């Protein structure tokens, strides 16, 4: 006996084909046009929350804002993404270096002799 696909199988296949076609259209960029990201896409790439990604790109030159009656949609070009990414990495390195601070001398009192000792 021949196994025919069910109606649900055909719907699933059609939905899968539609998703793949939409992904291919989205990923195909015309020559000379750089890729644009939304805030949730950047948050997923950087593995941070949407609010943190939004805070990184606020007031950043080059971000395209489409203001609607209920919400603002931001499109971030690839060049802006790279600039923010590079700046945030540099800030992280600078913070890691400066967080140690200079060495300092801490004096401890020896309880037995009542003499102040230097710690190495």
C-alpha positions, 0 to 999 in steps of 0.5 A: 500500500502507498503512503500518501502525505497527510494534509498536515505534512503538506502544510508543514512542508509549505510553511518550511519552504516559505520560511526558507524563501523569506530567509534567502530574500532577507539574506540576499543584499544588493551590491553596495547596500550594507546589512541592517539589523534590528535591536532584537537581532543585535541583542541575540548576536551580542548575547545581551538583553534588548534593553541593553542593546538599545542603550548601546545604540541610543544617540548613535550616528547612522541609526535609522529610526522609523517613528510610528504612532505606537512605537519606534523601530530602529535599523542599525547598519552594519558599519554602526554595529561594527563601530559600537562593537569595537568601542564596547570591546575597547571599553571592556579592556580598558575597564579590566586594566584599570580595575586593578588600581595601584598597589597600596601598603596596608599596615596590620597590627600584631596583637601579640607585640603591638607593633605595626607590620607592613604587608607585602 
